[in-house]
Amino acid sequence: MKVLIVSFYYEPELGAAPSRITNLAKGLKSSGVDVDILTCLPNYPKGKIFDGYRGHFSMKEQIDGINVYRYWTYATVSKNPFKRVLAMTAYAAAMWAFAFKRKLIKSYDRVIIQSPPLLVAASAVALFKKVFGKNVVLNISDLWPGSAVELGFVREGSSSFKFLSSLERFIYRNANSVMGQSGEIVAHVESMFPGKHTFLYRNLQPTENTVAVAKQRNKQLKVVYAGLFGVAQDVFSLLKAIDFKSLGVEMHLYGGGNQLAEIQEYIKSGDKNIFYHGYVSKQQINEELKKYDLSIIPLAAAIHGAVPSKIFDLLPAGIPILFSGNGEGARIVEECGFGLVSEFGDYKKLEENIKAFIEMSPEEYSAYSGNCLDASRGLFSFSKQLERFVKFLEE
């Protein structure tokens, strides 16, 4: 079977979105599937085309035996909605240059298309389903435009909302099948199009680097956040609300996003036991995580269908979770015993949860860590999910 994956994000970019697609591609490749990638020139989350890729409209490279076809996009991390739309529109148009590879496109048995961005997904569905008649599998990681409304980006009933809703229905209707990153996403699609062929594909992590036994806590508690500093996470508000120094806790940060400059200025303004370590590769962060006792996962809004990928990043490392938010992610952490939960913005409760881990016995702490490890090998095993997914693709 030969598969093309179409995504706005891919390695060497950092963050949940590129990690999810990269793991999917490599997993399929290791299962004997012939995989190609269609993506843009790497720029996320810095908002600038990476060194070595600038000055090109298109490029082909091979990463880990996978052919990666890249096309230009307008790179930005601006909060300005016009610039964000421009970036999506640029790539949605540029990808049509791939249509000249007619013989290659005809060779694909399945085309997996990532959504959101909705505009990019709709463009890809039009190209591969409508023009070339390919069997399209839609990979949905967020329920746009619903998520945009919940985050305050779009007003329900507005012309923008109606346009995005039309794109949503277009891609759902024309997809042969749908894979969703959460149970809520799968249920949403099935409610709109009953009988649609669906698969719950969570953003799990390969477990080659799974630690062998449950962690032992450091003498001084070390907490980590590795990911995007954006509106949906609002890490800046959390850092200002929690006095890590008075708690005797170290807070370590990795990643980037549109809140990074504010966070760096805040750290410089005094000794707060908060440390920023910059951007690191996926391989590096897997090693870095082993240094820490806990990870904070903030979700600023109760976004229907959203389950932070960081939950599944942490399981193979056996790191218990401080979840700050609601929704399916909070239920998973609580019901599976991965850590402690507080509502986003309830910083008093979050602080209490940090203190609970400080005061916890070594046996209690190791039990949380062990729950994470057990789940990474069982309920949330990447290899077991991938085996089921390949069968789904073949149906």
C-alpha positions as CSV (number, residue, x, y, z in Angstrom):
1,M,0.0,0.0,0.0
2,K,1.3,3.5,-0.9
3,V,0.1,6.5,1.1
4,L,0.5,10.2,0.7
5,I,0.2,12.4,3.9
6,V,-0.8,16.0,3.3
7,S,0.0,18.3,6.3
8,F,0.8,21.9,6.9
9,Y,3.3,20.7,9.5
10,Y,6.2,18.2,9.5
11,E,9.6,17.7,11.0
12,P,12.1,19.3,11.5
13,E,9.3,21.6,13.0
14,L,8.6,21.4,16.7
15,G,5.3,21.0,18.5
16,A,2.4,18.7,18.8
17,A,1.2,19.0,15.2
18,P,4.5,18.2,13.4
19,S,5.2,15.5,16.0
20,R,1.8,13.8,15.4
21,I,2.2,13.7,11.6
22,T,5.9,12.6,11.8
23,N,5.1,9.8,14.2
24,L,2.3,8.6,11.9
25,A,4.5,8.7,8.9
26,K,7.4,6.8,10.5
27,G,5.0,4.3,12.1
28,L,3.3,3.5,8.8
29,K,6.8,3.2,7.2
30,S,7.9,0.8,9.8
31,S,4.7,-1.3,9.2
32,G,5.7,-1.8,5.5
33,V,3.6,1.0,4.1
34,D,5.2,3.1,1.3
35,V,4.8,6.7,2.6
36,D,5.3,10.2,1.0
37,I,4.7,13.6,2.6
38,L,3.3,16.8,1.0
39,T,4.0,19.7,3.3
40,C,5.3,23.3,3.3
41,L,8.8,24.7,3.9
42,P,9.5,24.3,7.6
43,N,8.8,27.4,9.7
44,Y,6.9,26.4,12.8
45,P,6.9,27.6,15.6
46,K,9.5,30.3,14.9
47,G,7.5,31.9,12.1
48,K,10.5,32.0,9.8
49,I,11.6,29.5,7.1
50,F,14.3,27.4,8.6
51,D,17.9,27.7,7.4
52,G,18.6,25.5,4.4
53,Y,15.1,25.9,3.0
54,R,15.0,29.7,2.3
55,G,14.9,31.0,-1.2
56,H,13.0,28.0,-2.6
57,F,9.5,27.6,-3.9
58,S,9.6,23.8,-3.7
59,M,12.0,21.2,-2.5
60,K,12.2,17.4,-2.3
61,E,14.2,15.7,0.4
62,Q,14.3,12.3,2.0
63,I,14.0,11.9,5.8
64,D,14.3,8.4,7.3
65,G,13.4,6.8,4.0
66,I,10.3,9.0,3.5
67,N,10.1,11.3,0.4
68,V,9.1,14.8,1.6
69,Y,7.8,17.2,-1.0
70,R,7.8,20.8,0.3
71,Y,6.2,24.0,-1.1
72,W,6.4,27.6,-0.2
73,T,4.2,29.3,2.4
74,Y,4.0,32.7,4.0
75,A,5.6,32.1,7.4
76,T,4.4,33.9,10.4
77,V,3.5,33.5,14.1
78,S,1.7,36.8,14.2
79,K,-1.5,37.2,16.2
80,N,-2.9,39.2,13.3
81,P,-5.7,37.1,11.8
82,F,-5.1,38.5,8.3
83,K,-1.5,37.3,8.4
84,R,-2.6,33.9,9.7
85,V,-5.1,33.5,6.9
86,L,-2.5,34.6,4.4
87,A,-0.2,31.8,5.5
88,M,-2.9,29.2,5.1
89,T,-4.0,30.6,1.7
90,A,-0.4,30.7,0.4
91,Y,0.2,27.0,1.1
92,A,-3.4,26.0,0.0
93,A,-2.6,27.5,-3.4
94,A,1.1,26.5,-3.6
95,M,0.3,22.8,-3.1
96,W,-1.5,22.7,-6.4
97,A,1.9,22.7,-8.1
98,F,2.1,19.1,-6.9
99,A,-0.7,18.3,-9.4
100,F,1.9,18.3,-12.2
101,K,3.2,15.0,-10.7
102,R,0.3,13.1,-12.2
103,K,2.0,9.8,-12.5
104,L,3.1,9.9,-8.8
105,I,-0.4,10.9,-7.6
106,K,-2.0,8.1,-9.5
107,S,0.3,5.6,-7.6
108,Y,-1.2,6.5,-4.2
109,D,-3.7,4.0,-2.7
110,R,-4.7,6.4,0.1
111,V,-4.2,10.2,0.7
112,I,-4.3,11.2,4.4
113,I,-5.2,14.9,4.8
114,Q,-4.6,16.8,8.0
115,S,-7.2,19.2,9.3
116,P,-7.0,22.0,10.5
117,P,-6.1,24.3,8.9
118,L,-9.5,24.0,7.2
119,L,-8.5,26.0,4.2
120,V,-5.5,23.8,3.5
121,A,-7.5,20.6,4.1
122,A,-10.3,21.8,1.7
123,S,-7.7,22.6,-1.0
124,A,-6.2,19.2,-0.6
125,V,-9.6,17.4,-0.7
126,A,-10.5,19.4,-3.9
127,L,-7.1,18.4,-5.5
128,F,-6.9,14.8,-4.5
129,K,-10.5,13.7,-4.2
130,K,-12.3,15.9,-6.8
131,V,-9.6,16.2,-9.4
132,F,-7.7,12.9,-9.1
133,G,-10.5,10.7,-7.5
134,K,-8.2,9.4,-4.8
135,N,-9.4,7.6,-1.6
136,V,-9.1,10.3,1.0
137,V,-8.7,9.8,4.8
138,L,-9.3,13.0,6.8
139,N,-7.1,13.3,9.9
140,I,-8.9,15.7,12.3
141,S,-7.0,17.0,15.3
142,D,-9.3,20.0,16.2
143,L,-13.0,20.8,15.5
144,W,-12.8,24.0,13.6
145,P,-14.7,26.3,13.4
146,G,-16.1,25.3,16.8
147,S,-12.7,25.6,18.4
148,A,-12.2,29.0,16.9
149,V,-15.4,30.2,18.5
150,E,-14.4,28.8,21.9
151,L,-11.1,30.5,21.7
152,G,-12.7,33.8,20.7
153,F,-11.1,34.0,17.3
154,V,-14.4,33.8,15.4
155,R,-18.0,34.9,16.4
156,E,-20.6,32.3,15.9
157,G,-23.0,33.3,13.1
158,S,-20.5,35.7,11.5
159,S,-19.6,35.5,7.8
160,S,-16.2,34.0,8.8
161,F,-17.9,31.3,10.8
162,K,-20.3,30.5,8.0
163,F,-17.5,30.2,5.5
164,L,-15.4,28.0,7.8
165,S,-18.5,25.8,8.5
166,S,-19.0,25.3,4.8
167,L,-15.4,24.2,4.5
168,E,-15.9,21.8,7.4
169,R,-18.9,20.2,5.8
170,F,-17.2,20.0,2.5
171,I,-14.2,18.1,3.8
172,Y,-16.2,15.8,6.0
173,R,-18.7,15.0,3.2
174,N,-16.0,14.2,0.6
175,A,-13.6,12.2,2.8
176,N,-14.0,8.4,2.3
177,S,-13.1,8.0,6.0
178,V,-12.2,10.0,9.0
179,M,-9.6,9.5,11.8
180,G,-10.1,11.7,14.9
181,Q,-7.7,12.6,17.7
182,S,-10.4,12.3,20.4
183,G,-13.6,10.5,21.1
184,E,-15.4,13.9,20.9
185,I,-14.1,14.5,17.4
186,V,-15.3,11.1,16.2
187,A,-18.7,11.5,17.8
188,H,-19.0,15.0,16.2
189,V,-18.3,13.7,12.7
190,E,-20.6,10.7,13.1
191,S,-23.4,13.1,14.2
192,M,-23.0,15.2,11.1
193,F,-22.6,12.3,8.7
194,P,-24.0,9.0,10.2
195,G,-22.4,5.9,8.8
196,K,-19.1,7.7,8.0
197,H,-16.2,5.3,8.4
198,T,-14.2,6.5,11.4
199,F,-11.2,5.6,13.6
200,L,-10.1,7.0,17.0
201,Y,-6.4,7.7,16.4
202,R,-4.9,9.4,19.5
203,N,-1.6,11.2,19.3
204,L,0.4,8.5,21.0
205,Q,4.2,8.3,21.2
206,P,6.4,5.5,20.1
207,T,7.7,3.7,23.2
208,E,11.2,2.8,22.2
209,N,12.4,5.3,24.8
210,T,10.0,4.2,27.5
211,V,11.8,4.1,30.9
212,A,12.0,0.7,32.4
213,V,10.6,1.4,35.9
214,A,8.5,4.0,37.7
215,K,10.4,7.2,38.5
216,Q,11.8,8.3,41.8
217,R,11.2,12.0,42.7
218,N,14.0,14.5,43.0
219,K,14.7,16.0,46.4
220,Q,13.7,19.4,45.0
221,L,10.6,19.0,42.9
222,K,11.3,19.9,39.2
223,V,8.3,20.7,37.0
224,V,8.5,21.0,33.2
225,Y,6.4,22.5,30.4
226,A,7.5,21.6,26.9
227,G,5.3,22.9,24.0
228,L,3.7,25.9,22.5
229,F,3.3,29.2,24.3
230,G,0.1,30.3,22.7
231,V,-3.4,31.6,23.5
232,A,-4.8,28.0,23.9
233,Q,-2.2,27.3,26.6
234,D,-1.8,30.7,28.2
235,V,1.4,29.6,30.0
236,F,2.2,33.2,30.8
237,S,-0.8,33.7,33.1
238,L,0.0,30.5,34.9
239,L,3.6,31.5,35.5
240,K,2.5,34.9,36.9
241,A,0.0,33.2,39.2
242,I,2.2,30.5,40.8
243,D,5.1,31.5,43.1
244,F,7.4,28.6,42.3
245,K,10.2,30.1,44.4
246,S,8.2,30.2,47.6
247,L,7.0,26.6,47.0
248,G,10.6,25.5,46.6
249,V,9.9,24.2,43.2
250,E,11.8,24.6,39.9
251,M,9.8,25.4,36.8
252,H,11.5,24.5,33.5
253,L,10.3,25.6,30.0
254,Y,10.9,24.4,26.5
255,G,9.4,25.6,23.2
256,G,8.1,28.8,21.6
257,G,5.1,30.7,20.4
258,N,3.6,34.1,20.5
259,Q,3.8,34.4,24.4
260,L,7.5,33.7,24.4
261,A,8.8,37.3,24.5
262,E,6.5,38.2,27.4
263,I,7.6,35.1,29.3
264,Q,11.3,35.8,28.8
265,E,10.8,39.4,30.0
266,Y,9.0,38.1,33.1
267,I,11.7,35.6,33.9
268,K,14.4,38.4,33.6
269,S,12.5,40.6,36.0
270,G,13.6,38.6,39.1
271,D,14.6,35.3,40.6
272,K,11.4,33.2,40.2
273,N,12.8,29.6,40.0
274,I,11.6,29.6,36.3
275,F,14.1,28.6,33.6
276,Y,13.7,28.7,29.9
277,H,15.8,26.3,27.8
278,G,14.8,27.3,24.2
279,Y,13.9,25.0,21.4
280,V,15.1,21.4,21.3
281,S,14.5,18.5,18.9
282,K,12.0,15.8,19.5
283,Q,14.8,13.3,20.3
284,Q,16.4,15.8,22.7
285,I,13.2,16.6,24.6
286,N,12.6,12.8,25.2
287,E,15.9,12.7,27.0
288,E,15.4,16.1,28.7
289,L,12.0,15.0,30.2
290,K,13.7,12.3,32.2
291,K,15.2,15.0,34.5
292,Y,11.8,16.1,35.7
293,D,9.3,15.0,38.3
294,L,6.1,16.5,37.0
295,S,4.7,18.3,33.9
296,I,2.1,21.0,33.8
297,I,-0.4,20.8,30.9
298,P,-2.6,23.9,30.7
299,L,-5.7,24.2,28.5
300,A,-7.0,27.7,28.6
301,A,-10.5,27.0,27.2
302,A,-12.7,24.0,27.4
303,I,-12.3,23.2,23.7
304,H,-14.7,20.5,22.5
305,G,-12.7,17.7,20.9
306,A,-9.3,18.9,22.1
307,V,-7.0,16.5,24.0
308,P,-3.6,17.9,24.6
309,S,-1.0,15.7,22.9
310,K,1.4,16.4,25.8
311,I,-0.5,13.8,27.8
312,F,0.7,11.1,25.5
313,D,4.2,12.5,25.2
314,L,4.7,12.1,28.9
315,L,3.4,8.6,29.4
316,P,6.5,6.7,28.0
317,A,8.7,8.9,30.3
318,G,6.6,8.0,33.4
319,I,6.1,11.6,34.3
320,P,3.0,12.4,36.4
321,I,0.8,15.3,35.2
322,L,-0.6,18.5,36.6
323,F,-3.6,19.1,34.3
324,S,-5.0,22.6,34.3
325,G,-8.2,22.5,32.3
326,N,-11.4,20.7,31.5
327,G,-12.7,18.3,28.8
328,E,-11.7,14.9,27.6
329,G,-8.0,15.5,28.5
330,A,-8.9,16.2,32.2
331,R,-11.0,13.0,32.3
332,I,-8.2,10.9,30.9
333,V,-5.7,12.1,33.4
334,E,-8.1,11.7,36.3
335,E,-9.6,8.4,35.4
336,C,-6.3,6.7,34.4
337,G,-4.5,8.0,37.5
338,F,-1.8,9.9,35.6
339,G,-1.8,12.9,37.9
340,L,-4.0,15.6,39.5
341,V,-6.5,18.0,37.9
342,S,-7.6,21.6,38.4
343,E,-9.8,23.8,36.3
344,F,-7.9,26.3,34.2
345,G,-7.6,29.6,36.1
346,D,-8.1,28.0,39.4
347,Y,-4.5,28.6,40.4
348,K,-5.2,28.0,44.1
349,K,-6.2,24.4,43.3
350,L,-3.2,24.0,41.0
351,E,-0.9,25.2,43.8
352,E,-2.6,22.7,46.1
353,N,-1.9,19.9,43.6
354,I,1.8,20.9,43.4
355,K,2.0,20.9,47.3
356,A,0.3,17.4,47.2
357,F,3.1,16.1,45.1
358,I,5.7,17.7,47.4
359,E,4.2,16.0,50.4
360,M,3.5,12.7,48.7
361,S,5.3,9.6,49.9
362,P,7.8,8.0,47.4
363,E,5.4,5.1,47.0
364,E,2.4,7.3,46.1
365,Y,4.5,9.3,43.6
366,S,5.8,6.1,42.0
367,A,2.3,4.8,41.7
368,Y,1.3,7.8,39.5
369,S,4.5,7.3,37.4
370,G,3.8,3.6,37.1
371,N,0.2,4.3,35.8
372,C,1.7,6.4,33.0
373,L,4.2,3.7,32.0
374,D,1.6,0.9,32.1
375,A,-0.8,2.9,29.9
376,S,2.0,3.6,27.4
377,R,2.5,-0.2,27.0
378,G,-1.2,-1.1,27.0
379,L,-4.3,1.2,26.7
380,F,-2.3,4.0,24.9
381,S,0.3,1.9,23.1
382,F,1.5,3.4,19.9
383,S,2.4,0.1,18.2
384,K,-1.0,-1.5,19.1
385,Q,-2.9,1.5,17.8
386,L,-0.8,1.6,14.6
387,E,-1.6,-2.1,14.0
388,R,-5.3,-1.4,14.2
389,F,-4.9,1.7,12.0
390,V,-3.2,-0.1,9.1
391,K,-6.1,-2.6,9.0
392,F,-8.5,0.4,8.9
393,L,-6.6,1.9,6.0
394,E,-6.7,-1.5,4.1
395,E,-10.5,-1.8,4.5
